Each structure stands twice: as C-alpha cells, then as structure tokens.
C-alpha cells in the first residue's frame, strides 16, 4: 500500500511532512510525492510578479526555473526516502489563457481566476489515472489560500477517495489561527518524529535551495522553525474526516 503525498508545488510535501515521510519510508512503507504543478511553462512575456520571484530565487527564465526546481524536488525526496512523480499542470505563476495572456499577474492567492476553472478537472484526471485502490492519499488543507493549493485540494476531493490532510508550511507558521477552521470536523492523528527524522526533514527542505529565501530568513532559521514546530506539537499531525 502506497502513501501518496499530493504536493501542489515542488516543495510543499517535504516542507510540510518531510519528517513523517522519512519515518514511513524507513519503516518499509512505500511513499511517493506527486507534484501537481510541475508542467513546462508556455512561452510568452513574463509579468512583474514572475520577475520579482525569480530575482528572489536567483533563477533564470520560467523554463530554466522549473527545470531547476524539478531537480531540487528529486533531491529533496531522496533525503526523506520517497520517490517523485511530476504531473503536467503548469504553476499558476506561469498559466496563460488560450490567447497567451497570463492569468495571475498581481498575486497567486484566492480567488481562483474565472478563466482557470478547467485546470481543476485536468488536475483531478491526472491524479486519478495514476492511482490504485489501495493507495492512501495525503493532500493539503489549502491553508494560506494559494490558488494552486485550493485547486489541488478540490481536485483530490472530487475523486471520492479516503483522505488525510496536512497543514502547509510556511503558511501554518505564519498564521496558526487558520488551522482550527481548516480542520473543523476532522480527526487529528499525531505521529512521533525521531531526531533522525527531523534531521532528514530539515535536509530535505534545504534541498529546495532556490526557495529558502522566500520561506525563511536563512537555513538556520528554517532548522529552528521546523524543530520548534515539531516540539510544539510533540510530533507531526495530519487529519482525516
């Protein structure tokens, strides 16, 4: 039986659940990380939003950035013992209309653009065609309301599978008050994470080197925040209905 962590972007699953993934893989459970928004960006002019983010990440063109982040994703997954599958949905930052206009030029948080509705069905289809009946799925709660997280959660829920949910880092670190409403009516289960699991988790996050400056002050801040998050909950919590 596989555990499949559905990750909207290249870093979400390891950021949020890396310690648990390590514990599972090192107890013999096969774990896969399916990165949803891993598709090739279409050509076209870039927005100020793309330019700003790429400058922060110190990356090049959209195509070069996605190629780099795929490699980071694979390296991070290896740190926690998982394998990766890259789906073909394009990141919201780079999604365009059929006429080539960028959908999200100011921000990539809710609401979902009206002309972006078709990506929901496409996401559900790509996930469904790779599943089998014995898989256990873990999907994001969509804390922070990033459009790709909202789309991913809604797409997974359309499949009618039994689900676990994870709280996304860094959003849950920035606004823990969102966690209560997001998990209303759900059952929480907290898993013990060993010192080795914590170290692997931190190493996996560090493998997403291009993203550290957007998520934390620096690597030391990342290690401290992840450790404190784990200690504050006596483990890593996920939720089901």
C-alpha positions as CSV (number, residue, x, y, z in Angstrom):
1,X,0.0,0.0,0.0
2,X,1.5,3.3,-1.1
3,X,1.2,6.5,0.8
4,X,1.0,9.3,-1.8
5,X,1.6,12.9,-0.7
6,X,-0.1,15.3,-3.2
7,X,2.1,18.4,-3.4
8,X,0.8,21.4,-5.3
9,X,4.3,22.7,-5.9
10,X,7.8,21.2,-5.8
11,X,8.4,21.9,-2.1
12,X,5.1,21.6,-0.3
13,X,5.1,17.9,0.7
14,X,8.7,17.8,2.0
15,X,8.3,21.2,3.7
16,X,5.1,20.2,5.5
17,X,5.6,16.4,6.1
18,X,9.2,15.6,5.5
19,X,9.7,14.1,8.9
20,X,6.7,11.8,8.7
21,X,7.7,10.7,5.2
22,X,11.1,9.7,6.4
23,X,9.7,7.7,9.3
24,X,7.3,5.9,7.0
25,X,9.9,5.1,4.3
26,X,12.4,3.9,7.0
27,X,9.7,1.5,8.4
28,X,9.2,-0.1,5.0
29,X,6.2,1.9,3.8
30,X,6.5,3.0,0.1
31,X,5.9,6.7,-0.2
32,X,5.5,8.8,-3.4
33,X,5.3,12.5,-3.7
34,X,3.2,13.6,-6.6
35,X,4.0,17.2,-7.5
36,X,1.0,18.6,-9.4
37,X,2.1,22.0,-10.8
38,X,5.2,20.6,-12.4
39,X,4.4,21.2,-16.1
40,X,6.5,23.2,-18.6
41,X,5.7,26.9,-18.6
42,X,4.4,28.0,-22.0
43,X,6.4,30.7,-23.9
44,X,5.4,34.4,-23.7
45,X,6.2,37.7,-21.9
46,X,6.7,37.5,-18.2
47,X,4.9,39.5,-15.5
48,X,6.5,41.7,-12.8
49,X,5.4,39.0,-10.4
50,X,7.5,36.4,-12.2
51,X,10.4,38.8,-12.5
52,X,10.3,39.6,-8.8
53,X,10.0,35.9,-7.7
54,X,12.8,34.8,-10.0
55,X,15.1,37.6,-8.7
56,X,14.4,36.4,-5.2
57,X,15.1,32.8,-6.2
58,X,18.1,33.8,-8.3
59,X,16.8,31.8,-11.2
60,X,16.6,32.4,-15.0
61,X,13.7,32.0,-17.4
62,X,10.4,30.2,-16.4
63,X,11.6,27.1,-18.3
64,X,15.0,27.2,-16.5
65,X,13.4,27.8,-13.2
66,X,11.0,24.8,-13.5
67,X,13.9,22.6,-14.7
68,X,15.9,23.6,-11.7
69,X,13.0,23.0,-9.3
70,X,12.4,19.6,-10.6
71,X,15.9,18.6,-9.7
72,X,15.5,20.1,-6.3
73,X,12.3,18.2,-5.8
74,X,14.1,14.9,-6.7
75,X,17.0,15.7,-4.3
76,X,14.6,16.6,-1.5
77,X,12.6,13.4,-2.0
78,X,15.8,11.3,-1.8
79,X,16.6,13.0,1.6
80,X,13.4,11.5,3.0
81,X,13.4,8.2,1.1
82,X,10.5,8.9,-1.2
83,X,10.1,8.8,-5.0
84,X,8.6,11.6,-7.0
85,X,6.1,11.8,-9.8
86,X,5.7,15.1,-11.7
87,X,2.3,15.9,-13.2
88,X,1.9,18.2,-16.1
89,X,-0.2,21.1,-14.7
90,X,1.5,24.5,-15.1
91,X,2.2,26.6,-12.0
92,X,-0.3,29.4,-11.5
93,X,2.6,31.9,-11.8
94,X,3.0,30.8,-15.5
95,X,-0.5,29.8,-16.5
96,X,-2.0,31.5,-19.5
97,X,-5.2,31.8,-21.4
98,X,-5.5,30.2,-24.8
99,X,-4.6,33.5,-26.3
100,X,-1.4,33.7,-24.3
101,X,-2.3,36.1,-21.5
102,X,-1.0,35.4,-18.0
103,X,-3.9,34.6,-15.6
104,X,-2.2,35.8,-12.4
105,X,-0.1,38.9,-12.8
106,X,-0.6,40.5,-9.4
107,X,-0.9,37.7,-6.9
108,X,-1.4,33.9,-6.8
109,X,-3.7,33.7,-3.9
110,X,-7.5,33.3,-3.8
111,X,-9.8,33.8,-5.6
112,X,-9.2,31.3,-8.4
113,X,-9.4,33.2,-11.8
114,X,-12.7,32.5,-13.6
115,X,-10.8,31.5,-16.7
116,X,-8.8,29.0,-14.7
117,X,-11.6,26.6,-13.9
118,X,-10.7,24.0,-16.4
119,X,-7.4,23.2,-14.6
120,X,-9.5,21.6,-11.8
121,X,-10.8,18.8,-14.0
122,X,-7.4,18.4,-15.6
123,X,-5.7,18.0,-12.2
124,X,-8.3,15.5,-11.0
125,X,-7.8,13.5,-14.2
126,X,-4.1,13.4,-14.0
127,X,-4.2,12.3,-10.3
128,X,-6.9,9.7,-10.9
129,X,-5.2,8.0,-13.8
130,X,-2.1,7.1,-11.7
131,X,-4.0,5.8,-8.6
132,X,-4.9,2.3,-7.5
133,X,-7.5,1.2,-5.0
134,X,-5.0,0.5,-2.2
135,X,-3.3,4.0,-2.2
136,X,-3.5,6.3,0.8
137,X,-3.6,9.9,-0.2
138,X,-2.5,12.9,1.8
139,X,-3.4,16.3,0.4
140,X,-3.0,19.9,1.5
141,X,-5.6,21.7,3.6
142,X,-5.0,24.8,1.5
143,X,-4.0,27.0,4.4
144,X,-2.9,30.3,3.0
145,X,-5.4,30.1,0.1
146,X,-2.8,29.8,-2.7
147,X,-4.8,29.1,-5.8
148,X,-2.8,26.0,-6.7
149,X,-3.4,24.6,-3.2
150,X,-7.1,25.3,-3.5
151,X,-7.3,23.7,-6.9
152,X,-5.2,20.7,-5.7
153,X,-7.5,20.1,-2.7
154,X,-10.7,20.4,-4.7
155,X,-9.4,18.1,-7.4
156,X,-8.4,15.4,-4.9
157,X,-11.7,15.6,-3.1
158,X,-13.5,15.1,-6.4
159,X,-12.0,11.6,-6.6
160,X,-14.1,10.4,-3.6
161,X,-11.1,8.7,-2.0
162,X,-10.5,8.4,1.7
163,X,-8.1,11.2,2.5
164,X,-5.6,12.5,5.0
165,X,-4.8,16.2,5.1
166,X,-1.6,18.1,6.0
167,X,-1.1,21.7,7.2
168,X,1.2,23.6,4.8
169,X,4.4,25.1,5.9
170,X,5.2,28.1,5.9
171,X,1.5,29.2,6.0
172,X,0.7,27.5,9.2
173,X,3.8,29.0,10.9
174,X,2.7,32.5,9.8
175,X,-0.9,32.2,10.8
176,X,-1.7,29.3,13.1
177,X,-5.2,30.7,13.6
178,X,-6.2,29.3,10.2
179,X,-5.6,25.7,11.3
180,X,-8.7,25.5,13.6
181,X,-11.3,26.5,10.9
182,X,-9.5,24.4,8.3
183,X,-9.7,21.2,10.4
184,X,-13.2,21.6,11.8
185,X,-15.0,18.3,12.0
186,X,-11.7,16.3,11.2
187,X,-9.9,13.8,13.4
188,X,-6.3,14.6,14.2
189,X,-3.5,12.0,14.5
190,X,0.0,12.9,15.7
191,X,3.0,10.8,14.6
192,X,6.2,10.7,16.5
193,X,9.2,12.0,14.6
194,X,12.7,10.9,15.7
195,X,15.8,13.0,15.8
196,X,16.9,11.3,12.6
197,X,13.5,12.1,11.0
198,X,13.8,15.7,12.0
199,X,17.4,15.9,10.6
200,X,16.2,14.3,7.3
201,X,13.2,16.7,7.2
202,X,15.5,19.7,7.6
203,X,17.9,18.3,5.0
204,X,15.0,17.8,2.5
205,X,13.8,21.3,2.9
206,X,17.4,22.6,2.4
207,X,17.5,20.7,-0.9
208,X,14.9,23.2,-2.2
209,X,17.7,25.8,-2.2
210,X,16.1,28.3,-4.6
211,X,13.1,28.7,-2.2
212,X,14.8,29.2,1.2
213,X,15.0,33.0,0.9
214,X,11.2,33.1,0.2
215,X,10.2,30.8,3.0
216,X,12.7,31.6,5.9
217,X,15.3,34.1,6.9
218,X,18.1,31.6,6.1
219,X,18.9,27.9,6.6
220,X,19.4,28.3,10.4
221,X,16.1,30.0,10.7
222,X,14.5,27.1,8.8
223,X,16.0,24.5,11.0
224,X,14.9,26.4,14.1
225,X,11.4,26.9,12.9
226,X,10.9,23.3,11.9
227,X,12.3,22.0,15.2
228,X,10.1,24.3,17.2
229,X,7.0,23.4,15.1
230,X,7.7,19.7,15.8
231,X,8.3,20.2,19.5
232,X,5.2,22.4,20.0
233,X,3.0,19.5,18.8
234,X,5.0,16.6,20.2
235,X,5.2,15.2,16.6
236,X,3.6,15.8,13.2
237,X,-0.2,16.0,13.0
238,X,-2.3,15.1,9.9
239,X,-6.1,14.9,9.8
240,X,-8.9,12.8,8.3
241,X,-12.6,13.0,8.3
